[in-house]
Amino acid sequence: MKSPWVWVALIAALLVRIPAITTLPIDWDEPIYMEAAQSMNRALYRGDWASLLHPGLNPEHPGLVKTIYALGFSLFGPEPSLVERLVIVRGASLLAGLGLVLLIARMHPLAGFAIALHTLHAKYSCQGYLDSIPALLMACAMLHGWKRKDAMQPSAMAVCGVLWGAAIAGKWIHGLPGIVLLFVVRGWRKRVGLVFISLFCSWLFDPMAWLSPVERVHAMVNHHQLYAATVSETSLWSPWLSLAGGGPAVWHPDVFPWSIDAFWLVLGLMGLGMGMHSSWGRMLAAWFFLPMFVFMVWDTRWPQHLMVVMAPLSLAVVEALRPLVSRASHHFEPSD
């Protein structure tokens, strides 16, 4: 660890999340994802590969995270109880969420504190959604690619491509920052190679796409369009309101008695503006604003989608506070 403050950020994340994971009520989509994973678990026990590779439940999303949940369910037999299912789905989300806090805190402890205390990240890294795991995978890809952008060896390119592809196989929207990664990497051959590896791995890590990937993509798009048609229309600015509004403190005041999400957003936006003079700052800005623009025009603007931008927002907080902590941050500054 580069600093004991990294540990403090991780402890802060635990203090927010441990009460949340045990007391948050079952949320809207948790039963859907648990049942989809349980259907895969039953298929595994029966050796029913046809059912495993042709999902009947939740066909809208790719299968990596649901497969991870199903493998966890299998530890408890073919019919795990509700409590056992919650232990697996929430436990996996929590571990990935803490992993992201640790990753960001190693870049700078202040960024670690920002993501540790952000109630949106706390909520969706404590519930059995599909976002916590791919958010960690994509952040790893982005930071690994940034660190090796000047002389990216084939092994580094492979790591970035595998992580990017795994994020897509978890949930499509989490692959959006990979577009920015293509501009971080230098050289068209490396960019083409990165795209090829990521697409191959997005297929490899999604068992539901193994037999007929093109038809599977078409089915997911169609299902999403049909679902979106049933959803009430929301404002173009809903993603920004969700990012600043401290929704979890409103929805679950007993679990999150306070929220400073708006404070982190203001600092993050200041940092993005202040950091535009450096390539690191411009990369953070693209990593943040590209998904936010997509979410603004997307037809389903759910708060959990914002897990995609938690990492760049938290890292941008450091840029806003850097003049105040220049000496303390000297050892944590990313190479530019």
MISE-787374 format. One record per residue (C-alpha): residue in one letter; x, y, z. Coordinates in nm, 4 decimals. Each point is the difference from the previous one (the first is absolute). Layout:
<recs>
{residu->a x->X y->Y z->Z}
...
</recs>
This chain:
<recs>
{residu->m x->0.0000 y->0.0000 z->0.0000}
{residu->k x->0.1267 y->0.3485 z->-0.0795}
{residu->s x->-0.1491 y->0.1587 z->0.3103}
{residu->p x->-0.1822 y->-0.0951 z->0.3203}
{residu->w x->-0.2753 y->0.2304 z->-0.1243}
{residu->v x->-0.0878 y->-0.2640 z->-0.2581}
{residu->w x->-0.0966 y->-0.2254 z->0.2887}
{residu->v x->-0.1990 y->0.2812 z->0.1586}
{residu->a x->-0.1983 y->0.0454 z->-0.3229}
{residu->l x->-0.0699 y->-0.3731 z->-0.0097}
{residu->i x->-0.1146 y->0.0035 z->0.3638}
{residu->a x->-0.2270 y->0.2967 z->-0.0783}
{residu->a x->-0.1522 y->-0.1994 z->-0.2858}
{residu->l x->-0.0603 y->-0.2955 z->0.2309}
{residu->l x->-0.1598 y->0.2186 z->0.2664}
{residu->v x->-0.2494 y->0.1280 z->-0.2592}
{residu->r x->-0.0621 y->-0.3337 z->-0.1724}
{residu->i x->-0.0137 y->-0.2616 z->0.2749}
{residu->p x->-0.3189 y->0.1460 z->0.1551}
{residu->a x->-0.1421 y->0.0503 z->-0.3505}
{residu->i x->0.0555 y->-0.3543 z->-0.1239}
{residu->t x->-0.1792 y->-0.1446 z->0.3018}
{residu->t x->-0.2920 y->0.2422 z->0.0268}
{residu->l x->-0.0871 y->0.1207 z->-0.3516}
{residu->p x->-0.3336 y->-0.1478 z->-0.1116}
{residu->i x->-0.0107 y->-0.2160 z->-0.3101}
{residu->d x->0.0028 y->0.2457 z->-0.2889}
{residu->w x->-0.1868 y->0.0105 z->-0.3286}
{residu->d x->0.2284 y->-0.2061 z->-0.2217}
{residu->e x->0.1598 y->-0.2281 z->0.2562}
{residu->p x->-0.2736 y->-0.2684 z->-0.0228}
{residu->i x->0.0282 y->0.0035 z->-0.3814}
{residu->y x->0.3752 y->-0.0550 z->-0.0010}
{residu->m x->-0.0159 y->-0.2553 z->0.2804}
{residu->e x->-0.2646 y->-0.2015 z->-0.1810}
{residu->a x->0.1952 y->0.0181 z->-0.3262}
{residu->a x->0.3109 y->-0.1242 z->0.1814}
{residu->q x->-0.2011 y->-0.2692 z->0.1766}
{residu->s x->-0.1346 y->-0.1296 z->-0.3302}
{residu->m x->0.3614 y->-0.0342 z->-0.1143}
{residu->n x->0.0858 y->-0.1758 z->0.3265}
{residu->r x->-0.2782 y->-0.2545 z->-0.0524}
{residu->a x->0.1190 y->-0.0554 z->-0.3573}
{residu->l x->0.3531 y->-0.0613 z->0.1268}
{residu->y x->-0.1202 y->-0.2644 z->0.2450}
{residu->r x->-0.2145 y->-0.1692 z->-0.2645}
{residu->g x->0.2711 y->0.0213 z->-0.2641}
{residu->d x->-0.2564 y->0.1816 z->-0.2143}
{residu->w x->0.2301 y->0.1903 z->-0.2333}
{residu->a x->-0.2808 y->0.1057 z->-0.2309}
{residu->s x->-0.1680 y->0.1971 z->0.2795}
{residu->l x->0.3335 y->0.1385 z->0.1152}
{residu->l x->0.0949 y->0.1333 z->-0.3425}
{residu->h x->-0.3488 y->0.1267 z->-0.0933}
{residu->p x->-0.1179 y->0.2218 z->0.2871}
{residu->g x->-0.3707 y->0.0264 z->0.0606}
{residu->l x->0.0306 y->0.2576 z->0.2788}
{residu->n x->0.1473 y->0.3503 z->-0.0300}
{residu->p x->0.1147 y->-0.0364 z->-0.3628}
{residu->e x->0.0635 y->0.3751 z->-0.0192}
{residu->h x->0.3441 y->-0.0166 z->0.1629}
{residu->p x->0.3092 y->-0.2120 z->-0.0693}
{residu->g x->0.0799 y->-0.2872 z->0.2296}
{residu->l x->0.3371 y->0.0387 z->0.1744}
{residu->v x->-0.1235 y->0.1393 z->0.3313}
{residu->k x->-0.3008 y->-0.2322 z->0.0060}
{residu->t x->0.2341 y->-0.2923 z->-0.0659}
{residu->i x->0.2167 y->0.1067 z->0.2944}
{residu->y x->-0.3118 y->0.0166 z->0.2165}
{residu->a x->-0.1107 y->-0.3441 z->-0.1236}
{residu->l x->0.3378 y->-0.1541 z->0.0831}
{residu->g x->-0.0328 y->0.1499 z->0.3467}
{residu->f x->-0.3493 y->-0.1437 z->0.0392}
{residu->s x->0.1343 y->-0.3430 z->-0.0930}
{residu->l x->0.2005 y->-0.0024 z->0.3236}
{residu->f x->-0.3313 y->-0.0337 z->0.1838}
{residu->g x->-0.1487 y->-0.2673 z->-0.2232}
{residu->p x->-0.2657 y->0.0095 z->-0.2716}
{residu->e x->-0.2527 y->0.1957 z->0.2079}
{residu->p x->0.1721 y->0.2563 z->0.2234}
{residu->s x->-0.2175 y->0.1964 z->0.2399}
{residu->l x->-0.0734 y->0.3691 z->-0.0441}
{residu->v x->0.2531 y->0.0869 z->0.2693}
{residu->e x->0.2662 y->-0.2107 z->-0.1717}
{residu->r x->-0.0726 y->0.1663 z->-0.3327}
{residu->l x->0.0288 y->0.3446 z->0.1570}
{residu->v x->0.3301 y->-0.0955 z->0.1622}
{residu->i x->0.1402 y->-0.0863 z->-0.3420}
{residu->v x->-0.1327 y->0.2876 z->-0.2105}
{residu->r x->0.0571 y->0.2700 z->0.2596}
{residu->g x->0.3301 y->-0.1478 z->0.1094}
{residu->a x->0.1334 y->-0.0064 z->-0.3563}
{residu->s x->-0.1137 y->0.3592 z->-0.0581}
{residu->l x->0.1576 y->0.1111 z->0.3270}
{residu->l x->0.3353 y->-0.1616 z->-0.0771}
{residu->a x->0.0091 y->0.1646 z->-0.3435}
{residu->g x->-0.1034 y->0.3331 z->0.1503}
{residu->l x->0.2722 y->-0.0160 z->0.2624}
{residu->g x->0.2449 y->-0.0985 z->-0.2724}
{residu->l x->-0.0870 y->0.3170 z->-0.1899}
{residu->v x->0.0407 y->0.2118 z->0.3137}
{residu->l x->0.3430 y->-0.1550 z->0.0563}
{residu->l x->0.1017 y->0.0508 z->-0.3642}
{residu->i x->-0.1022 y->0.3675 z->0.0035}
{residu->a x->0.1524 y->0.0601 z->0.3443}
{residu->r x->0.3333 y->-0.1333 z->-0.1248}
{residu->m x->-0.0080 y->0.2671 z->-0.2696}
{residu->h x->-0.0652 y->0.2600 z->0.2707}
{residu->p x->-0.1521 y->-0.0424 z->0.3480}
{residu->l x->-0.2243 y->0.3052 z->-0.0466}
{residu->a x->-0.1584 y->-0.1663 z->-0.3020}
{residu->g x->-0.0430 y->-0.3108 z->0.2125}
{residu->f x->-0.1870 y->0.1994 z->0.2630}
{residu->a x->-0.2249 y->0.1538 z->-0.2650}
{residu->i x->-0.1131 y->-0.3343 z->-0.1400}
{residu->a x->-0.0125 y->-0.1601 z->0.3455}
{residu->l x->-0.2494 y->0.2607 z->0.1206}
{residu->h x->-0.2072 y->0.0380 z->-0.3175}
{residu->t x->-0.3412 y->-0.1446 z->0.0850}
{residu->l x->-0.0798 y->-0.1117 z->-0.3568}
{residu->h x->0.3105 y->-0.2158 z->-0.0117}
{residu->a x->-0.0654 y->-0.1216 z->0.3540}
{residu->k x->-0.3555 y->-0.1079 z->-0.0837}
{residu->y x->0.0698 y->-0.1756 z->-0.3278}
{residu->s x->0.3124 y->-0.1704 z->0.1317}
{residu->c x->-0.2104 y->-0.1471 z->0.2810}
{residu->q x->-0.2894 y->-0.1364 z->-0.2031}
{residu->g x->-0.0230 y->-0.2779 z->-0.2552}
{residu->y x->-0.0002 y->0.2095 z->-0.3152}
{residu->l x->0.2186 y->-0.0547 z->-0.3057}
{residu->d x->0.2118 y->0.3142 z->0.0341}
{residu->s x->0.2594 y->-0.0356 z->0.2739}
{residu->i x->0.2090 y->-0.2724 z->-0.1645}
{residu->p x->0.0256 y->0.1528 z->-0.3522}
{residu->a x->0.0656 y->0.3437 z->0.1524}
{residu->l x->0.3109 y->-0.1424 z->0.1662}
{residu->l x->0.1093 y->-0.1831 z->-0.3149}
{residu->m x->-0.0318 y->0.3085 z->-0.2212}
{residu->a x->0.1827 y->0.2235 z->0.2487}
{residu->c x->0.2851 y->-0.2525 z->0.0082}
{residu->a x->0.0152 y->0.0054 z->-0.3792}
{residu->m x->0.0040 y->0.3797 z->-0.0154}
{residu->l x->0.2704 y->0.0488 z->0.2614}
{residu->h x->0.2127 y->-0.2869 z->-0.1277}
{residu->g x->-0.0200 y->0.1415 z->-0.3525}
{residu->w x->0.0842 y->0.3491 z->0.1206}
{residu->k x->0.3054 y->-0.1180 z->0.1917}
{residu->r x->0.1381 y->-0.1790 z->-0.3081}
{residu->k x->-0.1234 y->0.2299 z->-0.2748}
{residu->d x->0.3439 y->0.1182 z->-0.1167}
{residu->a x->0.1485 y->-0.3435 z->-0.0590}
{residu->m x->-0.2807 y->-0.2519 z->0.0116}
{residu->q x->0.1371 y->-0.3503 z->-0.0335}
{residu->p x->-0.2172 y->-0.2822 z->-0.1400}
{residu->s x->-0.0491 y->-0.1383 z->0.3510}
{residu->a x->-0.1296 y->0.3338 z->0.1285}
{residu->m x->-0.2285 y->0.0347 z->-0.3019}
{residu->a x->-0.1328 y->-0.3498 z->0.0654}
{residu->v x->-0.0726 y->0.0840 z->0.3642}
{residu->c x->-0.1872 y->0.3167 z->-0.0982}
{residu->g x->-0.1971 y->-0.1837 z->-0.2674}
{residu->v x->-0.0945 y->-0.2857 z->0.2318}
{residu->l x->-0.1154 y->0.2403 z->0.2726}
{residu->w x->-0.1951 y->0.2129 z->-0.2481}
{residu->g x->-0.1649 y->-0.3048 z->-0.1527}
{residu->a x->-0.0893 y->-0.1364 z->0.3444}
{residu->a x->-0.1605 y->0.3328 z->0.0922}
{residu->i x->-0.2130 y->-0.0142 z->-0.3158}
{residu->a x->-0.0953 y->-0.3596 z->0.0809}
{residu->g x->-0.1166 y->0.1204 z->0.3401}
{residu->k x->-0.2176 y->0.2824 z->-0.1283}
{residu->w x->0.0316 y->0.1786 z->-0.3310}
{residu->i x->-0.0017 y->0.3580 z->0.1296}
{residu->h x->0.3098 y->-0.0658 z->0.2087}
{residu->g x->0.1970 y->-0.0428 z->-0.3203}
{residu->l x->-0.0588 y->0.3617 z->-0.1039}
{residu->p x->0.3254 y->0.1360 z->0.1505}
{residu->g x->0.1893 y->-0.2412 z->-0.2221}
{residu->i x->-0.0624 y->0.2414 z->-0.2870}
{residu->v x->0.2114 y->0.2518 z->0.1911}
{residu->l x->0.2624 y->-0.2668 z->0.0601}
{residu->l x->0.0431 y->-0.0352 z->-0.3770}
{residu->f x->0.1162 y->0.3611 z->-0.0154}
{residu->v x->0.2320 y->-0.0472 z->0.2960}
{residu->v x->0.1787 y->-0.2863 z->-0.1752}
{residu->r x->0.2409 y->0.1182 z->-0.2685}
{residu->g x->0.0143 y->-0.1651 z->-0.3405}
{residu->w x->-0.2775 y->-0.1315 z->-0.2220}
{residu->r x->0.1238 y->-0.3564 z->0.0078}
{residu->k x->-0.0202 y->-0.0028 z->0.3779}
{residu->r x->-0.3466 y->0.1538 z->-0.0104}
{residu->v x->-0.1248 y->-0.2603 z->-0.2458}
{residu->g x->0.1545 y->-0.2744 z->0.2096}
{residu->l x->-0.1610 y->0.1377 z->0.3134}
{residu->v x->-0.3432 y->0.0040 z->-0.1659}
{residu->f x->0.0428 y->-0.3540 z->-0.1290}
{residu->i x->0.1057 y->-0.1363 z->0.3405}
{residu->s x->-0.2830 y->0.1795 z->0.1791}
{residu->l x->-0.2665 y->-0.1241 z->-0.2427}
{residu->f x->0.1323 y->-0.3548 z->0.0180}
{residu->c x->0.0035 y->0.0083 z->0.3811}
{residu->s x->-0.3469 y->0.1554 z->0.0193}
{residu->w x->-0.1183 y->-0.3112 z->-0.1860}
{residu->l x->0.2209 y->-0.2412 z->0.1950}
{residu->f x->-0.1169 y->0.1221 z->0.3417}
{residu->d x->-0.3702 y->-0.0072 z->-0.0909}
{residu->p x->-0.1177 y->-0.3624 z->-0.0233}
{residu->m x->-0.3337 y->0.1166 z->-0.1347}
{residu->a x->0.1736 y->0.1248 z->-0.3160}
{residu->w x->0.2141 y->-0.3044 z->-0.0709}
{residu->l x->-0.2236 y->-0.1754 z->-0.2524}
{residu->s x->-0.1401 y->0.2937 z->-0.1939}
{residu->p x->0.1627 y->0.3336 z->0.0913}
{residu->v x->-0.1603 y->0.2070 z->-0.2756}
{residu->e x->-0.3492 y->-0.1267 z->0.0770}
{residu->r x->0.0660 y->0.0539 z->0.3704}
{residu->v x->0.0955 y->0.3635 z->-0.0537}
{residu->h x->-0.3075 y->0.0520 z->-0.2144}
{residu->a x->-0.2218 y->-0.1567 z->0.2676}
{residu->m x->0.1467 y->0.2202 z->0.2744}
{residu->v x->-0.0554 y->0.3153 z->-0.2039}
{residu->n x->-0.3583 y->-0.0969 z->-0.0820}
{residu->h x->-0.0792 y->-0.0893 z->0.3591}
{residu->h x->0.1391 y->0.3316 z->0.1213}
{residu->q x->-0.2084 y->0.1931 z->-0.2519}
{residu->l x->-0.3147 y->-0.1816 z->0.1057}
{residu->y x->0.0781 y->0.0599 z->0.3659}
{residu->a x->0.0868 y->0.3668 z->-0.0513}
{residu->a x->-0.3384 y->0.0550 z->-0.1623}
{residu->t x->-0.1674 y->-0.0933 z->0.3312}
{residu->v x->0.2094 y->0.2373 z->0.2144}
{residu->s x->-0.1264 y->0.3432 z->0.0966}
{residu->e x->0.1876 y->0.2787 z->-0.1730}
{residu->t x->0.2586 y->0.1787 z->0.2127}
{residu->s x->0.1808 y->0.3300 z->-0.0341}
{residu->l x->0.3113 y->0.0402 z->-0.2114}
{residu->w x->0.1687 y->0.1246 z->0.3168}
{residu->s x->-0.0969 y->-0.2994 z->0.2140}
{residu->p x->0.3546 y->-0.1450 z->0.0052}
{residu->w x->0.1378 y->0.3256 z->0.1381}
{residu->l x->-0.2768 y->0.0250 z->0.2573}
{residu->s x->0.0640 y->-0.3571 z->0.1079}
{residu->l x->0.3722 y->0.0624 z->0.0250}
{residu->a x->-0.0466 y->0.3044 z->0.2234}
{residu->g x->-0.3272 y->-0.0773 z->0.1724}
{residu->g x->0.1151 y->-0.2481 z->0.2627}
{residu->g x->-0.2882 y->-0.2294 z->-0.0920}
{residu->p x->0.1019 y->-0.2857 z->0.2317}
{residu->a x->-0.0245 y->0.2342 z->0.3008}
{residu->v x->-0.3549 y->0.0879 z->-0.1119}
{residu->w x->-0.1055 y->-0.3571 z->-0.0775}
{residu->h x->0.1701 y->-0.1608 z->0.3003}
{residu->p x->0.0468 y->0.2657 z->0.2723}
{residu->d x->0.0490 y->-0.2638 z->0.2682}
{residu->v x->0.2940 y->-0.1456 z->-0.1939}
{residu->f x->0.1493 y->0.3195 z->-0.1457}
{residu->p x->-0.0865 y->0.2786 z->0.2473}
{residu->w x->0.1918 y->0.2589 z->-0.2020}
{residu->s x->0.1456 y->0.0544 z->-0.3449}
{residu->i x->0.2644 y->0.2343 z->-0.1392}
{residu->d x->-0.0350 y->-0.1265 z->-0.3569}
{residu->a x->-0.0670 y->0.3550 z->-0.1268}
{residu->f x->0.3253 y->0.1144 z->0.1619}
{residu->w x->0.1951 y->-0.2710 z->-0.1827}
{residu->l x->-0.1653 y->0.0931 z->-0.3298}
{residu->v x->0.0879 y->0.3692 z->0.0390}
{residu->l x->0.3582 y->-0.0809 z->0.0928}
{residu->g x->0.0227 y->-0.2542 z->-0.2806}
{residu->l x->-0.1223 y->0.2438 z->-0.2642}
{residu->m x->0.2404 y->0.2645 z->0.1313}
{residu->g x->0.2810 y->-0.2524 z->-0.0194}
{residu->l x->-0.0891 y->-0.1001 z->-0.3538}
{residu->g x->0.0150 y->0.3637 z->-0.1058}
{residu->m x->0.3234 y->0.0687 z->0.1877}
{residu->g x->0.1657 y->-0.3115 z->-0.1378}
{residu->m x->-0.0575 y->0.0690 z->-0.3696}
{residu->h x->0.3566 y->0.1304 z->-0.0378}
{residu->s x->0.1380 y->-0.3531 z->0.0444}
{residu->s x->-0.0559 y->-0.3179 z->-0.1992}
{residu->w x->-0.0995 y->-0.1768 z->0.3242}
{residu->g x->-0.2697 y->0.2608 z->0.0645}
{residu->r x->-0.1277 y->-0.0203 z->-0.3566}
{residu->m x->-0.0203 y->-0.3781 z->0.0247}
{residu->l x->-0.2016 y->0.0277 z->0.3223}
{residu->a x->-0.2328 y->0.2528 z->-0.1651}
{residu->a x->-0.0633 y->-0.2285 z->-0.2976}
{residu->w x->-0.0463 y->-0.3006 z->0.2319}
{residu->f x->-0.2642 y->0.1943 z->0.1921}
{residu->f x->-0.1820 y->0.2044 z->-0.2639}
{residu->l x->-0.0329 y->-0.2620 z->-0.2755}
{residu->p x->-0.2133 y->-0.2370 z->0.2146}
{residu->m x->-0.1923 y->0.2928 z->0.1493}
{residu->f x->-0.0940 y->0.1225 z->-0.3474}
{residu->v x->-0.1133 y->-0.3497 z->-0.0980}
{residu->f x->-0.2072 y->-0.0280 z->0.3181}
{residu->m x->-0.1675 y->0.3330 z->-0.0749}
{residu->v x->-0.1267 y->-0.1244 z->-0.3378}
{residu->w x->-0.0579 y->-0.3602 z->0.1133}
{residu->d x->-0.3611 y->-0.1069 z->0.0352}
{residu->t x->0.0427 y->-0.1655 z->0.3425}
{residu->r x->0.1795 y->0.2384 z->0.2359}
{residu->w x->0.0403 y->-0.2116 z->0.3133}
{residu->p x->0.2173 y->0.1161 z->0.2927}
{residu->q x->0.2029 y->-0.3233 z->0.0016}
{residu->h x->0.1357 y->0.0891 z->-0.3445}
{residu->l x->0.2037 y->0.2721 z->0.1694}
{residu->m x->0.2301 y->-0.2626 z->0.1447}
{residu->v x->0.1761 y->0.0418 z->-0.3371}
{residu->v x->0.1226 y->0.3505 z->0.0945}
{residu->m x->0.0806 y->-0.0481 z->0.3687}
{residu->a x->0.3703 y->-0.0603 z->-0.0645}
{residu->p x->0.0752 y->0.3067 z->-0.2181}
{residu->l x->-0.2164 y->0.2244 z->0.2173}
{residu->s x->0.1889 y->-0.1039 z->0.3126}
{residu->l x->0.3385 y->0.0407 z->-0.1669}
{residu->a x->-0.1031 y->0.3464 z->-0.1222}
{residu->v x->-0.0656 y->0.1070 z->0.3612}
{residu->v x->0.3758 y->-0.0214 z->0.0525}
{residu->e x->0.0613 y->0.2466 z->-0.2823}
{residu->a x->-0.2273 y->0.2535 z->0.1697}
{residu->l x->0.1739 y->-0.0394 z->0.3347}
{residu->r x->0.3542 y->-0.0404 z->-0.1311}
{residu->p x->0.1018 y->0.3625 z->0.0683}
{residu->l x->-0.0906 y->-0.0525 z->0.3659}
{residu->v x->0.1779 y->-0.3327 z->0.0376}
{residu->s x->0.2879 y->0.0289 z->-0.2461}
{residu->r x->0.2587 y->-0.1158 z->0.2490}
{residu->a x->-0.2097 y->-0.2880 z->0.1288}
{residu->s x->-0.0831 y->-0.1109 z->-0.3533}
{residu->h x->0.3575 y->0.0167 z->-0.1298}
{residu->h x->0.0503 y->-0.3760 z->0.0241}
{residu->f x->-0.3372 y->-0.0866 z->-0.1546}
{residu->e x->0.0022 y->0.2063 z->-0.3172}
{residu->p x->-0.0620 y->-0.2255 z->-0.3038}
{residu->s x->0.2711 y->0.0094 z->-0.2646}
{residu->d x->-0.1031 y->0.2162 z->-0.2920}
</recs>
